[in-house]
Amino acid sequence: MSNKAVSDQEALDYHEFPHPGKISVEVTSSVSSQRDLSMAYTPGVAVPCLEIQKTPTDAYKYTAKGNLVGVITNGTAVLGLGNIGALASKPVMEGKGVLFKSFSGLDSFDIEVDTEDVDEFCKAVALISPTFGGINLEDIKAPECFEIERRLDAELDIPVMHDDQHGTAVISTAAIINACELTDKKIQEIKIVVIGAGAAAISCARLYRHIGVKSIFMIDSKGVIHEGRDDLNVYKEEFSAPKGTTKKEVFTNADVAVGLSRPGSFSVEDIKLMADTPIIFTLANPTPEIFPDITRAARPDAIIATGRSDFDNQVNNVLGFPFIFRGAMDVRATQVNIEMKIAAARALADLAKEEVPEYVNEIFGKKLSFGKEYIIPKPFDKRLIVEVSSAVAQAAVDSGSSQMENFNIQEYKKELAKRIK
């Protein structure tokens, strides 16, 4: 695998040539004769229109709705670039479409909504929602993103997920599950410090609680979140420590540190306070809070992960969202609930323990096997679509998010396996 840096001009050329942008629309039915044309458009198209009018769910039968994701943003929290606006976010949204198509076969339209008003944004998305089988909210700043997702999830009958929140939560949860297994730590007994208090941090901490973690502390730009502070929103208050709790106290004997902040937001001195065999995730991108070589020098006993592809154990959202939406949409789930997220995390954790296919080893230029340098699967592992999507689909059925009857997970796995090239 090449780690050669990409120049600005190379990135611009990639997006400009051979055609501007990274995505296009393809035709899936023949339009090569007058008869084809009369079926694709008038008069034939009126027939499925009337069927859908009578039975709205027939839209899944006669249109592309069931395989179409809306990737929707207002551009207020784009990558590490911040609030660059709806239009400037479009390359990222197109990129998300590339990943959906490449990894799970889902089609997408990217929609950039030019408003920072929560009411306007939610109204716009709700009005266009009949187009889609699922909605991936993207790059929307906190705390507005929490309210936007909550409202749309309650109002719409298709799965809605803000990937910046839940993608990182699912992937890092899988990594924590396996890191704890490797270090003989019990999930119910570990102490976690989350550095950062934005959308991803809040959702990560929530999911950690759902898998059984009882001791979670959170640090924002002003220090430890505790009950003595009067500047906390309701989301941060969920993770308030006792009044006066200090940074030194939360890092002392901590088992896990999850950085979801910015470079330098915690230090070597902090991680030296952690328990034996600490689990240290520095997920700020592109520059980690602490680089792995520095972490390794200070804590040679640590299990380390970052958000970058050029280091071991990349916590990469592409391990989650394509397959979560694939599974949810294939069983027509009405939401992506907590059971489905946990199922995705556990499926990822389990897959990392399986023998790694040789084609993955070849991509990364080394023999990979479950251990401190390989705690979660690589994005190019073609088994992800089978294992993660099927786990999510089964969880949707079991939890009542999907009303699909007689769901057969083994048959569904066979169908998913056909997508592997």
C-alpha angles and dihedrals in degrees: 000000000000117000094184111141117249115235123227091247092051090053092049092047091049090056096043103043142100084000129354111268131010106265142054140177119257130202115236100186129061117264099174102116142040089255091053090050092051090054098041091050134001129025099005097048091067091070098066089039090061092044090054090047089057096040113021094194088065085079084082089054101046105028139045092254094112093058098038125099125191110221100200132181144151093211097241098130109024115174106297091324096088125207101359096149137253099285095046089053093061097095089057093049091049088050089054088054090053090054094047091052097040099046105031108013092242118143121221145189116210114221121192110197112200101216139088092198111109094211093050093046094050092046092051093050094045092051094054096038096101087073093066143061091207140003125225109197110205141188098356116149126243138283092021091056091065093055093042093053092044093053097045093044089054096044104042130066095215128077114278121188133171099215096198087065105037104027093063090042094054096045096044090047090056089049092050092049091055096039089054090051091052093048097041092242121148116230092222092054104043125108115222129196115198112199108203130038105213130111096294094043095051093047093046091052091048092052092047088056091051093056090052108272109147104179113062127155126185132206125195131181091285096050137261115001105238141155094260094067121095097193100074126118119219092265095056091044089067088073102039115148122210114292114283097016109160133215090245090055095051094048094046107104092349112158097201135031118188114190114204097155133070139300112296097016088126131016149213088263089058096051091047086067093058127106125268116291093013123197108227122185115182100185104166108126137253090355114038121222086248123007115243095243090056091046091048092050091052096039111022089172094060131112105224133198133173137180093248129100094218094067132060119268102027112194095213123171091217085077087067124024101055091052097038090055092042092056095040095048096043091062092037094242115190093216144000100249132186093265090058093049092050090047089054092049093049092047090053091048092050094047091055089063093056123092109278115241115248093239089062091049089052093052091054097037097234144071109269125203136159110286144095093310094044115042100139132035124265118252092242093061102117092204091073093084091054100043102036099037093048092048091051092046092050091048090050090054094043094048096046097248087118124045093199111140126217094011109185111199094192092055090045090053089053090053091049091048089060088067091063111099 
